[in-house]
Amino acid sequence: MVDLLFSGFSSLIVVFVVSAVLSRLSMKVKKATTTSMYEFVMRPVKDIAMIGIFGGAVFLFFMVGAKLGEQLEGFVAIVFGSLFALSMLLILATIAGFWDVTVDGNRVTSSRLWIIRKTIDIKDIDYCLEDRGGIKIYLKGKKHKSMSIDSMSGNLDNWYRRMEHEGIPVESKIIENW
């Protein structure tokens, strides 16, 4: 099983390096922060990618060390591999389209994994519920959330101002001073 996990080990290193470089390059592109309530993008902040790059490098270092020392057992390999995959998700989260919520006029589009998209109209929003994980958006006539916005996204102030402008309540479940 361990040999199966490491059969594509060089590919794993290449994927990590390429995604880290892409993430760093997307950070270098200077994007003006918009104050518009009508056109903005909410995407995870760049600090998350730096945590992912650091974590991925640490787990990759430990995996290489364990492989060279031939002391890598199946369970340890699965744990390090899982933590490495989590680090890769953190790196990819800041790349455009991986985890975005775009407001363009009255349309709100949620993009996940570059292919899963959901679009709603702002006029259809009944209320928003804020908790520690982010903001959950509920549509009129629906009991379940329609989409969510991560609390570590940029441009959340624009979202709050837009909801206030539209008269849509943003309820909070966060307990102050607990």
C-alpha positions in Angstrom: 0.0 0.0 0.0 2.8 2.4 0.8 4.5 1.7 -2.5 1.2 2.5 -4.2 1.0 5.8 -2.3 4.5 6.7 -3.4 4.4 5.4 -7.0 3.4 9.0 -8.1 5.6 10.7 -5.5 7.5 12.8 -8.0 4.1 13.9 -9.5 3.0 14.9 -6.0 6.0 17.2 -5.7 5.5 18.7 -9.1 1.8 19.4 -8.4 2.7 21.1 -5.1 5.4 23.3 -6.6 3.2 24.3 -9.6 0.2 25.1 -7.4 2.4 27.1 -5.0 3.9 29.1 -7.8 0.5 29.8 -9.4 -0.9 30.9 -6.0 2.1 33.2 -5.5 1.8 34.6 -9.0 -1.9 35.4 -8.4 -0.9 37.2 -5.2 1.5 39.4 -7.1 -1.2 40.7 -9.4 -2.3 43.9 -7.8 -6.1 44.1 -7.7 -7.8 47.2 -6.6 -10.1 46.7 -3.7 -13.5 47.9 -4.8 -15.9 49.9 -2.7 -18.8 49.3 -5.1 -21.9 47.6 -3.7 -22.9 46.5 -7.1 -19.8 44.7 -8.6 -17.4 42.9 -6.4 -15.8 39.4 -5.8 -15.5 37.7 -2.4 -12.6 35.3 -2.4 -10.6 33.8 0.5 -7.7 36.1 1.6 -4.2 35.4 0.4 -2.9 34.5 3.9 -4.7 31.1 3.6 -2.5 30.3 0.6 0.7 31.1 2.6 -0.5 28.8 5.4 -1.1 26.1 2.8 2.3 26.5 1.2 4.0 26.3 4.6 2.0 23.3 5.7 2.5 21.5 2.3 6.2 22.0 2.5 6.4 20.7 6.0 4.3 17.6 5.3 6.2 17.0 2.0 9.5 17.3 4.0 8.3 14.7 6.5 7.1 12.4 3.8 10.4 12.5 2.0 12.3 12.0 5.2 10.1 9.0 6.1 10.4 7.5 2.7 14.2 7.9 2.6 14.5 6.4 6.1 12.2 3.5 5.0 10.2 4.0 8.2 6.9 5.0 6.6 4.0 2.8 7.7 0.6 2.7 6.0 -1.2 4.7 8.6 1.5 7.4 8.9 1.5 7.7 5.1 -2.2 8.1 5.0 -2.1 10.8 7.7 0.7 12.8 6.0 -1.0 12.4 2.7 -4.3 13.7 4.0 -2.7 16.7 5.7 -0.8 17.4 2.4 -4.1 17.3 0.5 -5.6 19.7 3.0 -2.6 22.0 2.4 -3.2 21.8 -1.3 -6.8 22.8 -0.9 -5.7 25.9 1.1 -3.3 26.8 -1.7 -5.9 26.4 -4.4 -8.6 28.3 -2.5 -7.2 31.7 -3.4 -7.0 31.0 -7.1 -9.8 32.7 -9.0 -12.9 30.5 -9.5 -12.0 27.9 -6.9 -14.1 29.4 -4.1 -15.6 32.7 -5.2 -18.8 34.6 -4.7 -19.3 37.3 -7.4 -21.9 40.1 -7.2 -22.6 41.6 -10.6 -25.5 44.0 -10.4 -28.4 42.0 -9.0 -26.9 38.6 -9.8 -24.9 36.7 -7.1 -22.9 33.8 -8.5 -21.2 31.2 -6.3 -18.3 29.3 -8.0 -16.8 26.1 -6.5 -14.0 24.1 -8.0 -14.1 26.1 -11.2 -17.1 24.2 -12.6 -19.9 24.2 -10.0 -21.8 27.5 -10.3 -25.0 28.7 -8.8 -26.6 32.0 -9.6 -29.4 33.7 -7.7 -31.0 37.1 -7.9 -30.6 39.5 -5.0 -34.3 40.2 -5.0 -34.9 36.5 -4.2 -32.9 36.6 -0.9 -35.1 36.4 2.1 -32.5 36.8 4.8 -28.8 36.0 5.7 -27.6 34.2 8.8 -24.2 34.9 10.1 -22.3 32.5 12.3 -18.6 31.7 13.0 -18.1 29.9 9.6 -19.5 32.6 7.5 -22.8 33.9 6.0 -25.6 31.6 4.9 -28.0 32.9 2.3 -31.7 31.8 2.4 -34.1 32.4 -0.5 -37.7 33.4 -0.2 -39.9 30.3 0.3 -37.0 27.9 1.0 -36.1 26.4 4.3 -32.5 25.3 3.4 -29.6 27.6 2.7 -29.1 28.5 -0.9 -25.4 29.4 -0.7 -22.8 30.4 1.8 -20.0 33.0 2.0 -16.8 32.1 4.0 -16.1 34.5 6.9 -12.5 34.8 5.7 -13.4 36.2 2.3 -12.4 39.7 1.2 -15.0 42.4 0.4 -17.5 41.3 3.1 -18.0 44.9 4.0 -19.5 45.4 0.5 -21.9 42.5 1.1 -23.1 43.9 4.4 -23.6 47.4 2.9 -25.5 45.9 -0.1 -27.8 43.8 2.2 -28.5 47.0 4.2 -29.2 48.9 1.0 -31.6 46.3 -0.3 -33.3 46.0 3.1 -32.4 42.3 3.6 -31.8 41.4 7.2 -28.5 39.8 8.3 -29.2 37.9 11.5 -26.2 36.9 13.7 -25.8 33.6 15.6 -22.4 34.7 17.0 -22.4 35.0 20.8 -20.5 38.0 22.0 -18.2 37.7 25.0 -18.5 34.0 25.5 
